[in-house]
C-alpha cells in the first residue's frame, strides 16, 4: 500500500515538473495522471533505447521525460 501511495506522489511530482517545463495548464489530478502515464511511456521509450532507470531519482527523470512526451503528443494530436 505504501508503494502505491509513493507512486502516486512521485507521479504527481513528475507531472507537475513536466507541466512547468512544458508551460502546460492543468490541475493536480491531471498532473498526477500525466506523471503516472509518463512514467510508463518513459520506461518503455528508454528500454527501447537500452537504458534502464535504477533508483528514485533516475525514475523521476524518466517519468518527467515521459510526461513531457505525453504533453507534447496531447498538444499535437488533440
N, CA, C and O atoms as CSV, one atom per row, in Angstrom:
chain,resi,resn,atom,element,x,y,z
A,1,UNK,N,N,0.822,-1.192,0.000
A,1,UNK,CA,C,0.000,0.000,0.000
A,1,UNK,C,C,0.867,1.256,0.000
A,1,UNK,O,O,0.553,2.230,-0.684
A,2,UNK,N,N,1.946,1.234,0.760
A,2,UNK,CA,C,2.810,2.408,0.823
A,2,UNK,C,C,3.503,2.639,-0.516
A,2,UNK,O,O,3.748,3.787,-0.887
A,3,UNK,N,N,3.823,1.576,-1.247
A,3,UNK,CA,C,4.434,1.732,-2.577
A,3,UNK,C,C,3.466,2.392,-3.555
A,3,UNK,O,O,3.874,3.203,-4.387
A,4,UNK,N,N,2.198,2.048,-3.456
A,4,UNK,CA,C,1.185,2.654,-4.311
A,4,UNK,C,C,1.056,4.144,-4.028
A,4,UNK,O,O,0.975,4.953,-4.952
A,5,UNK,N,N,1.038,4.498,-2.760
A,5,UNK,CA,C,0.941,5.910,-2.376
A,5,UNK,C,C,2.177,6.671,-2.832
A,5,UNK,O,O,2.064,7.793,-3.326
A,6,UNK,N,N,3.347,6.080,-2.674
A,6,UNK,CA,C,4.581,6.733,-3.119
A,6,UNK,C,C,4.593,6.887,-4.639
A,6,UNK,O,O,5.078,7.896,-5.152
A,7,UNK,N,N,4.073,5.915,-5.355
A,7,UNK,CA,C,3.997,6.019,-6.817
A,7,UNK,C,C,3.090,7.165,-7.232
A,7,UNK,O,O,3.402,7.900,-8.168
A,8,UNK,N,N,1.971,7.320,-6.539
A,8,UNK,CA,C,1.069,8.425,-6.845
A,8,UNK,C,C,1.716,9.776,-6.547
A,8,UNK,O,O,1.582,10.719,-7.327
A,9,UNK,N,N,2.413,9.867,-5.425
A,9,UNK,CA,C,3.075,11.121,-5.069
A,9,UNK,C,C,4.204,11.460,-6.031
A,9,UNK,O,O,4.337,12.608,-6.454
A,10,UNK,N,N,5.016,10.469,-6.379
A,10,UNK,CA,C,6.094,10.709,-7.342
A,10,UNK,C,C,5.530,11.012,-8.723
A,10,UNK,O,O,6.087,11.835,-9.450
A,11,UNK,N,N,4.431,10.359,-9.094
A,11,UNK,CA,C,3.777,10.650,-10.363
A,11,UNK,C,C,3.235,12.062,-10.399
A,11,UNK,O,O,3.344,12.756,-11.410
A,12,UNK,N,N,2.649,12.484,-9.292
A,12,UNK,CA,C,2.138,13.855,-9.213
A,12,UNK,C,C,3.276,14.862,-9.322
A,12,UNK,O,O,3.153,15.874,-10.011
A,13,UNK,N,N,4.364,14.586,-8.649
A,13,UNK,CA,C,5.527,15.482,-8.713
A,13,UNK,C,C,6.109,15.521,-10.125
A,13,UNK,O,O,6.444,16.594,-10.627
A,14,UNK,N,N,6.231,14.368,-10.765
A,14,UNK,CA,C,6.750,14.313,-12.131
A,14,UNK,C,C,5.829,15.054,-13.097
A,14,UNK,O,O,6.303,15.768,-13.980
A,15,UNK,N,N,4.530,14.891,-12.934
A,15,UNK,CA,C,3.574,15.592,-13.787
A,15,UNK,C,C,3.629,17.100,-13.572
A,15,UNK,O,O,3.528,17.873,-14.524
A,16,UNK,N,N,3.787,17.511,-12.326
A,16,UNK,CA,C,3.887,18.941,-12.023
A,16,UNK,C,C,5.141,19.540,-12.647
A,16,UNK,O,O,5.089,20.618,-13.238
A,17,UNK,N,N,6.276,18.839,-12.518
A,17,UNK,CA,C,7.538,19.308,-13.110
A,17,UNK,C,C,7.409,19.388,-14.626
A,17,UNK,O,O,7.819,20.377,-15.233
A,18,UNK,N,N,6.842,18.354,-15.241
A,18,UNK,CA,C,6.659,18.353,-16.698
A,18,UNK,C,C,5.730,19.476,-17.128
A,18,UNK,O,O,5.965,20.117,-18.152
A,19,UNK,N,N,4.679,19.720,-16.355
A,19,UNK,CA,C,3.763,20.811,-16.669
A,19,UNK,C,C,4.466,22.160,-16.635
A,19,UNK,O,O,4.212,23.017,-17.482
A,20,UNK,N,N,5.346,22.352,-15.662
A,20,UNK,CA,C,6.112,23.600,-15.574
A,20,UNK,C,C,7.107,23.713,-16.734
A,20,UNK,O,O,7.271,24.789,-17.309
A,21,UNK,N,N,7.763,22.619,-17.072
A,21,UNK,CA,C,8.737,22.640,-18.173
A,21,UNK,C,C,8.072,22.911,-19.518
A,21,UNK,O,O,8.627,23.603,-20.371
A,22,UNK,N,N,6.874,22.357,-19.693
A,22,UNK,CA,C,6.177,22.480,-20.968
A,22,UNK,C,C,5.184,23.644,-20.978
A,22,UNK,O,O,4.478,23.839,-21.967
A,23,UNK,N,N,5.120,24.411,-19.902
A,23,UNK,CA,C,4.181,25.535,-19.770
A,23,UNK,C,C,2.752,25.078,-20.036
A,23,UNK,O,O,2.016,25.691,-20.808
A,24,UNK,N,N,2.385,23.997,-19.383
A,24,UNK,CA,C,1.066,23.402,-19.555
A,24,UNK,C,C,0.160,23.816,-18.399
A,24,UNK,O,O,0.581,23.846,-17.242
A,25,UNK,N,N,-1.067,24.127,-18.724
A,25,UNK,CA,C,-2.059,24.439,-17.701
A,25,UNK,C,C,-2.749,23.140,-17.305
A,25,UNK,O,O,-3.141,22.351,-18.165
A,26,UNK,N,N,-2.891,22.926,-16.039
A,26,UNK,CA,C,-3.578,21.729,-15.583
A,26,UNK,C,C,-3.664,21.706,-14.076
A,26,UNK,O,O,-2.893,22.376,-13.389
A,27,UNK,N,N,-4.610,20.931,-13.560
A,27,UNK,CA,C,-4.764,20.838,-12.123
A,27,UNK,C,C,-3.975,19.654,-11.579
A,27,UNK,O,O,-3.274,18.966,-12.322
A,28,UNK,N,N,-4.098,19.428,-10.283
A,28,UNK,CA,C,-3.327,18.388,-9.614
A,28,UNK,C,C,-3.643,17.003,-10.162
A,28,UNK,O,O,-2.729,16.207,-10.374
A,29,UNK,N,N,-4.904,16.702,-10.394
A,29,UNK,CA,C,-5.303,15.370,-10.879
A,29,UNK,C,C,-4.737,15.118,-12.276
A,29,UNK,O,O,-4.228,14.033,-12.559
A,30,UNK,N,N,-4.826,16.111,-13.136
A,30,UNK,CA,C,-4.280,15.960,-14.493
A,30,UNK,C,C,-2.772,15.762,-14.436
A,30,UNK,O,O,-2.234,14.918,-15.153
A,31,UNK,N,N,-2.089,16.519,-13.604
A,31,UNK,CA,C,-0.646,16.369,-13.476
A,31,UNK,C,C,-0.273,14.998,-12.931
A,31,UNK,O,O,0.697,14.393,-13.389
A,32,UNK,N,N,-1.030,14.505,-11.961
A,32,UNK,CA,C,-0.760,13.184,-11.417
A,32,UNK,C,C,-0.959,12.119,-12.495
A,32,UNK,O,O,-0.146,11.205,-12.628
A,33,UNK,N,N,-2.026,12.238,-13.252
A,33,UNK,CA,C,-2.300,11.297,-14.338
A,33,UNK,C,C,-1.175,11.328,-15.375
A,33,UNK,O,O,-0.693,10.279,-15.802
A,34,UNK,N,N,-0.760,12.530,-15.778
A,34,UNK,CA,C,0.322,12.652,-16.754
A,34,UNK,C,C,1.634,12.085,-16.225
A,34,UNK,O,O,2.391,11.469,-16.975
A,35,UNK,N,N,1.903,12.289,-14.950
A,35,UNK,CA,C,3.122,11.750,-14.359
A,35,UNK,C,C,3.140,10.236,-14.343
A,35,UNK,O,O,4.163,9.617,-14.633
A,36,UNK,N,N,2.002,9.637,-14.002
A,36,UNK,CA,C,1.923,8.170,-13.950
A,36,UNK,C,C,2.005,7.589,-15.356
A,36,UNK,O,O,2.766,6.652,-15.597
A,37,UNK,N,N,1.228,8.137,-16.283
A,37,UNK,CA,C,1.292,7.676,-17.671
A,37,UNK,C,C,2.679,7.962,-18.252
A,37,UNK,O,O,3.230,7.156,-19.002
A,38,UNK,N,N,3.227,9.116,-17.893
A,38,UNK,CA,C,4.567,9.481,-18.368
A,38,UNK,C,C,5.639,8.526,-17.896
A,38,UNK,O,O,6.597,8.264,-18.624
A,39,UNK,N,N,5.497,8.000,-16.688
A,39,UNK,CA,C,6.494,7.047,-16.210
A,39,UNK,C,C,6.455,5.760,-17.025
A,39,UNK,O,O,7.490,5.147,-17.286
A,40,UNK,N,N,5.265,5.360,-17.421
A,40,UNK,CA,C,5.138,4.170,-18.266
A,40,UNK,C,C,5.717,4.449,-19.655
A,40,UNK,O,O,6.488,3.650,-20.185
A,41,UNK,N,N,5.338,5.587,-20.238
A,41,UNK,CA,C,5.837,5.957,-21.568
A,41,UNK,C,C,7.362,6.106,-21.543
A,41,UNK,O,O,8.058,5.597,-22.420
A,42,UNK,N,N,7.866,6.805,-20.535
A,42,UNK,CA,C,9.312,6.995,-20.425
A,42,UNK,C,C,10.047,5.678,-20.230
A,42,UNK,O,O,11.106,5.460,-20.819
A,43,UNK,N,N,9.485,4.797,-19.401
A,43,UNK,CA,C,10.110,3.491,-19.179
A,43,UNK,C,C,10.183,2.665,-20.451
A,43,UNK,O,O,11.202,2.033,-20.734
A,44,UNK,N,N,9.103,2.672,-21.215
A,44,UNK,CA,C,9.083,1.929,-22.480
A,44,UNK,C,C,10.071,2.543,-23.471
A,44,UNK,O,O,10.836,1.828,-24.118
A,45,UNK,N,N,10.048,3.861,-23.583
A,45,UNK,CA,C,10.942,4.548,-24.513
A,45,UNK,C,C,12.403,4.297,-24.170
A,45,UNK,O,O,13.203,3.975,-25.048
A,46,UNK,N,N,12.751,4.441,-22.906
A,46,UNK,CA,C,14.140,4.244,-22.507
A,46,UNK,C,C,14.566,2.789,-22.622
A,46,UNK,O,O,15.728,2.514,-22.923
A,47,UNK,N,N,13.646,1.840,-22.389
A,47,UNK,CA,C,14.009,0.429,-22.540
A,47,UNK,C,C,14.259,0.083,-24.005
A,47,UNK,O,O,15.110,-0.755,-24.304
A,48,UNK,N,N,13.520,0.722,-24.928
A,48,UNK,CA,C,13.794,0.524,-26.351
A,48,UNK,C,C,15.175,1.040,-26.716
A,48,UNK,O,O,15.830,0.492,-27.604
A,49,UNK,N,N,15.620,2.087,-26.039
A,49,UNK,CA,C,16.942,2.650,-26.294
A,49,UNK,C,C,18.049,1.913,-25.546
A,49,UNK,O,O,19.231,2.183,-25.759
A,50,UNK,N,N,17.667,0.980,-24.670
A,50,UNK,CA,C,18.646,0.194,-23.934
A,50,UNK,C,C,19.057,0.797,-22.602
A,50,UNK,O,O,20.061,0.380,-22.024
A,51,UNK,N,N,18.308,1.764,-22.107
A,51,UNK,CA,C,18.599,2.383,-20.816
A,51,UNK,C,C,17.544,1.959,-19.805
A,51,UNK,O,O,16.365,1.830,-20.137
A,52,UNK,N,N,17.979,1.743,-18.567
A,52,UNK,CA,C,17.064,1.358,-17.504
A,52,UNK,C,C,17.325,2.228,-16.294
A,52,UNK,O,O,18.474,2.399,-15.886
A,53,UNK,N,N,16.273,2.780,-15.718
A,53,UNK,CA,C,16.386,3.665,-14.557
A,53,UNK,C,C,16.540,2.822,-13.297
A,53,UNK,O,O,15.769,1.892,-13.060
A,54,UNK,N,N,17.525,3.154,-12.508
A,54,UNK,CA,C,17.746,2.487,-11.222
A,54,UNK,C,C,17.721,3.549,-10.139
A,54,UNK,O,O,18.552,4.457,-10.142
A,55,UNK,N,N,16.794,3.446,-9.226
A,55,UNK,CA,C,16.703,4.388,-8.126
A,55,UNK,C,C,15.598,5.409,-8.329
A,55,UNK,O,O,15.067,5.570,-9.427
A,56,UNK,N,N,15.268,6.088,-7.251
A,56,UNK,CA,C,14.155,7.033,-7.262
A,56,UNK,C,C,14.437,8.230,-8.145
A,56,UNK,O,O,13.569,8.648,-8.911
A,57,UNK,N,N,15.630,8.789,-8.056
A,57,UNK,CA,C,15.961,9.980,-8.843
A,57,UNK,C,C,15.937,9.676,-10.340
A,57,UNK,O,O,15.407,10.464,-11.123
A,58,UNK,N,N,16.506,8.544,-10.740
A,58,UNK,CA,C,16.506,8.160,-12.154
A,58,UNK,C,C,15.087,7.903,-12.645
A,58,UNK,O,O,14.741,8.280,-13.764
A,59,UNK,N,N,14.268,7.267,-11.821
A,59,UNK,CA,C,12.870,7.040,-12.190
A,59,UNK,C,C,12.117,8.353,-12.324
A,59,UNK,O,O,11.237,8.480,-13.175
A,60,UNK,N,N,12.453,9.325,-11.493
A,60,UNK,CA,C,11.801,10.632,-11.576
A,60,UNK,C,C,12.149,11.312,-12.896
A,60,UNK,O,O,11.279,11.903,-13.535
A,61,UNK,N,N,13.394,11.235,-13.303
A,61,UNK,CA,C,13.821,11.839,-14.573
A,61,UNK,C,C,13.092,11.170,-15.742
A,61,UNK,O,O,12.599,11.850,-16.641
A,62,UNK,N,N,13.029,9.851,-15.725
A,62,UNK,CA,C,12.326,9.115,-16.779
A,62,UNK,C,C,10.843,9.484,-16.792
A,62,UNK,O,O,10.255,9.642,-17.862
A,63,UNK,N,N,10.241,9.622,-15.622
A,63,UNK,CA,C,8.830,9.992,-15.534
A,63,UNK,C,C,8.578,11.387,-16.073
A,63,UNK,O,O,7.591,11.612,-16.773
A,64,UNK,N,N,9.454,12.322,-15.758
A,64,UNK,CA,C,9.296,13.693,-16.244
A,64,UNK,C,C,9.438,13.734,-17.762
A,64,UNK,O,O,8.657,14.403,-18.439
A,65,UNK,N,N,10.421,13.029,-18.297
A,65,UNK,CA,C,10.598,12.996,-19.750
A,65,UNK,C,C,9.381,12.360,-20.421
A,65,UNK,O,O,8.901,12.854,-21.441
A,66,UNK,N,N,8.887,11.269,-19.850
A,66,UNK,CA,C,7.694,10.622,-20.393
A,66,UNK,C,C,6.469,11.512,-20.317
A,66,UNK,O,O,5.663,11.537,-21.248
A,67,UNK,N,N,6.315,12.251,-19.211
A,67,UNK,CA,C,5.179,13.166,-19.082
A,67,UNK,C,C,5.292,14.316,-20.077
A,67,UNK,O,O,4.285,14.763,-20.627
A,68,UNK,N,N,6.506,14.794,-20.311
A,68,UNK,CA,C,6.706,15.840,-21.327
A,68,UNK,C,C,6.306,15.326,-22.706
A,68,UNK,O,O,5.706,16.056,-23.494
A,69,UNK,N,N,6.635,14.083,-22.992
A,69,UNK,CA,C,6.246,13.483,-24.270
A,69,UNK,C,C,4.721,13.377,-24.360
A,69,UNK,O,O,4.141,13.640,-25.413
A,70,UNK,N,N,4.073,12.994,-23.258
A,70,UNK,CA,C,2.600,12.921,-23.249
A,70,UNK,C,C,1.973,14.293,-23.469
A,70,UNK,O,O,0.996,14.411,-24.208
A,71,UNK,N,N,2.518,15.328,-22.839
A,71,UNK,CA,C,2.002,16.688,-23.038
A,71,UNK,C,C,2.189,17.106,-24.485
A,71,UNK,O,O,1.274,17.655,-25.097
A,72,UNK,N,N,3.360,16.853,-25.030
A,72,UNK,CA,C,3.635,17.212,-26.419
A,72,UNK,C,C,2.675,16.489,-27.362
A,72,UNK,O,O,2.111,17.101,-28.269
A,73,UNK,N,N,2.492,15.186,-27.145
A,73,UNK,CA,C,1.599,14.404,-28.003
A,73,UNK,C,C,0.155,14.905,-27.868
A,73,UNK,O,O,-0.575,14.977,-28.856
A,74,UNK,N,N,-0.247,15.245,-26.656
A,74,UNK,CA,C,-1.594,15.764,-26.456
A,74,UNK,C,C,-1.814,17.072,-27.183
A,74,UNK,O,O,-2.886,17.303,-27.741
A,75,UNK,N,N,-0.810,17.926,-27.180
A,75,UNK,CA,C,-0.920,19.194,-27.911
A,75,UNK,C,C,-0.932,18.968,-29.406
A,75,UNK,O,O,-1.630,19.666,-30.141
A,76,UNK,N,N,-0.163,17.997,-29.856
A,76,UNK,CA,C,-0.012,17.753,-31.283
A,76,UNK,C,C,-1.260,17.094,-31.886
A,76,UNK,O,O,-1.691,17.451,-32.982
A,77,UNK,N,N,-1.830,16.135,-31.163
A,77,UNK,CA,C,-2.890,15.314,-31.734
A,77,UNK,C,C,-4.287,15.645,-31.212
A,77,UNK,O,O,-5.270,15.207,-31.809
A,78,UNK,N,N,-4.408,16.395,-30.131
A,78,UNK,CA,C,-5.737,16.711,-29.600
A,78,UNK,C,C,-6.105,18.137,-29.786
A,78,UNK,O,O,-7.194,18.551,-29.389
